[in-house]
Amino acid sequence: MYNWEKETSERKTFKNQFGKDSNWKRPDYGLQAGAGVEIQNIVLKLHYSYGLANISQMNSITAKNRAIGLTLGYKFFTKD
């Protein structure tokens, strides 16, 4: 588990816990877009996830998920 800190007039530490009595809300939702290419048996994909939900339980803090993903793969069995 790690701590996430936000600097304010006083220092606060937030634990990475979810649920009613924690610092983070559930569920999270958002948008995802991606593109990929296949060259012979090699597969390369890139995607971006953009969180729309504010997952912070605190009204003074806005926290939204963002992620970039890269997939590199190899197809072992292909139909010719």
C-alpha positions as CSV (number, residue, x, y, z in Angstrom):
1,M,0.0,0.0,0.0
2,Y,1.2,3.5,-0.8
3,N,0.3,7.0,0.5
4,W,-0.8,9.8,-1.7
5,E,-0.1,13.3,-0.4
6,K,-1.7,16.6,-1.3
7,E,0.0,19.8,-0.1
8,T,-2.4,22.3,1.6
9,S,-1.9,24.7,4.4
10,E,-1.2,21.6,6.5
11,R,0.2,18.3,5.4
12,K,-2.3,15.4,5.0
13,T,-1.7,11.8,4.1
14,F,-4.3,9.7,2.3
15,K,-4.3,5.9,2.3
16,N,-5.1,3.9,-0.8
17,Q,-8.4,2.5,0.5
18,F,-11.8,2.3,-1.1
19,G,-15.3,2.4,0.3
20,K,-17.7,4.4,2.5
21,D,-15.2,5.1,5.3
22,S,-12.1,5.7,3.2
23,N,-10.6,8.4,1.0
24,W,-11.6,7.0,-2.4
25,K,-15.1,6.5,-4.0
26,R,-16.3,3.5,-6.0
27,P,-17.2,3.0,-8.8
28,D,-14.9,4.7,-11.3
29,Y,-16.0,5.3,-14.9
30,G,-14.5,7.0,-18.0
31,L,-13.6,6.8,-21.6
32,Q,-11.0,4.8,-23.4
33,A,-9.6,5.1,-26.9
34,G,-6.9,3.2,-28.7
35,A,-5.4,2.2,-31.9
36,G,-3.3,-0.8,-33.0
37,V,-1.4,-2.3,-35.9
38,E,-0.6,-5.8,-36.9
39,I,2.5,-6.5,-39.1
40,Q,2.7,-10.2,-39.9
41,N,2.7,-11.8,-36.5
42,I,3.6,-8.7,-34.4
43,V,0.8,-6.8,-32.7
44,L,1.3,-3.3,-31.3
45,K,-1.5,-1.3,-29.6
46,L,-1.6,2.0,-27.8
47,H,-4.6,3.2,-25.7
48,Y,-5.5,6.1,-23.3
49,S,-8.0,6.0,-20.5
50,Y,-9.6,9.2,-19.3
51,G,-11.5,8.9,-15.9
52,L,-14.7,11.0,-15.7
53,A,-15.6,10.3,-12.1
54,N,-14.1,12.3,-9.2
55,I,-13.0,9.4,-7.0
56,S,-12.0,11.6,-4.0
57,Q,-14.3,11.4,-0.9
58,M,-13.1,15.0,0.1
59,N,-15.0,17.9,-1.5
60,S,-11.8,20.1,-1.6
61,I,-9.8,17.6,-3.7
62,T,-10.6,16.4,-7.3
63,A,-8.9,13.1,-8.3
64,K,-9.5,11.4,-11.6
65,N,-7.8,8.4,-13.1
66,R,-5.7,8.8,-16.3
67,A,-3.7,5.9,-17.9
68,I,-1.7,5.2,-21.0
69,G,-1.2,1.6,-22.1
70,L,1.0,-0.1,-24.6
71,T,0.6,-3.6,-25.7
72,L,3.2,-5.6,-27.7
73,G,2.3,-9.1,-28.7
74,Y,3.2,-11.9,-31.0
75,K,0.7,-14.2,-32.7
76,F,1.8,-17.8,-32.5
77,F,-1.0,-19.5,-34.4
78,T,-2.5,-17.7,-37.4
79,K,-4.7,-18.9,-40.2
80,D,-3.2,-18.4,-43.6
